[in-house]
Every structure is written in C-alpha cells, then in structure tokens.
Amino acid sequence: MTRVHLDHIALCVRDLNQAIEDWKDIFDVLMPEMNDTITYSEGSSDGTAMVWATFQNPDPTGVSVQMWAPGSPDSWVHKVLNKRGEFVHHIAFLSDNFGHTMEQCRAAGLPVLLDEDSNPDTMPWLKWNFLPEEKAHGVLIELATRYQVAGDRWLPHPGNAENQHLRDELESRFYVEGTQS
C-alpha cells in the first residue's frame, strides 16, 4: 500500500540567509530540535535556478520548514516576490510510490500541473509534480518522492517502490537468514 505523508511547508523568500537566521530565532524558543539539522541545496528546475534550506523535523514523519529563494538575478521568482512579497509557496507531500500516487491523482481527476514529472538537476532520483493553487485555495501542493535525510543531504529512500534495488542491497549486506548481522 502506498504511503503518503505531509513533509514540509515551503516559503519563498527574498534573502535566504536572513530567513534562516530569523527562523533559527523562532525555533530556539518554540522547537529547539528543529535547529539541529538544516539541509542546504541548490539546483535548477525547468531552467530556474534556486537555493533552499530546510529545517528538518527530527521526527521522520514530522513537518519540516523549508525556505527557498531565487538562485540568479532577474528570474520570474523576483517578479513574483515584487508583486506578492514573501509567501507560502507550497505544501509538500512525499510518497513511497511516487508513480502510483501520480496515477491516483490523475485517475481521480485532480488537475496535475506537469504532463511529465520534474526534478532538480542535482538530484535526478527525486521526482515531483504539483496540484495548482486554485484547487488548494491559494497554495501550491507539491507531490514528491520520499527521501531520507543524512547529515545535511537528501538521499533516495531505500523503502520507496522505485528503489527496490537499494533495499535488496541493504538487506543482503546487513541481514543473514532473517537475523541482523
């Protein structure tokens, strides 16, 4: 059975470094454990350069807070920020069987934005697609491949349907005849 969970809320910000510092202050008071692991990354998707940081919730199915900003000057993101100001860009759900989740969305008639799933150029294993703001009453819904956090990096989750080969390798390395080695 496919499992999907709410993973993070993402804010589009002008100054990523300032946003990180402000959220550290907030988490110092409200949830200090959120400052323990922050993942940083950059890449481009559909030709738009982005930089982002995610305050990882230590609970693997807890909600994290992500901030992203334009990674280059004069992108469409700057125009949106100038018009709207900083805003909640998306709410992300992760699936352990992304292809199946997308099939379910399409079969249910949900308005999926992209005909072909997208991914950041720095993580080709990570797939995503979106449901539009109009359907979700003002916020973009991101649907993505479940990942795991290792230090300050996102890695493919071996429990995902598309990563059976990773799961098989781990089981062969760490389990012998049904017992832990």
Sequence and secondary structure as in RCSB ss.txt:
>XXXX:A:sequence
MTRVHLDHIALCVRDLNQAIEDWKDIFDVLMPEMNDTITYSEGSSDGTAMVWATFQNPDPTGVSVQMWAPGSPDS
WVHKVLNKRGEFVHHIAFLSDNFGHTMEQCRAAGLPVLLDEDSNPDTMPWLKWNFLPEEKAHGVLIELATRYQVA
GDRWLPHPGNAENQHLRDELESRFYVEGTQS
>XXXX:A:secstr
   EEEEEEEEE S HHHHHHHHHHHHHHH GGGGS EEEEEEEETTEEEEEEEE  SSTTS EEEEEEESSTT 
HHHHHHHHH SEEEEEEEEESSHHHHHHHHHHTT   S SS B  TT TT  EEEE TTTTTSSEEEEEE EEEE
TTEEEE TTSGGGHHHHHHHHHHHEETTEE 
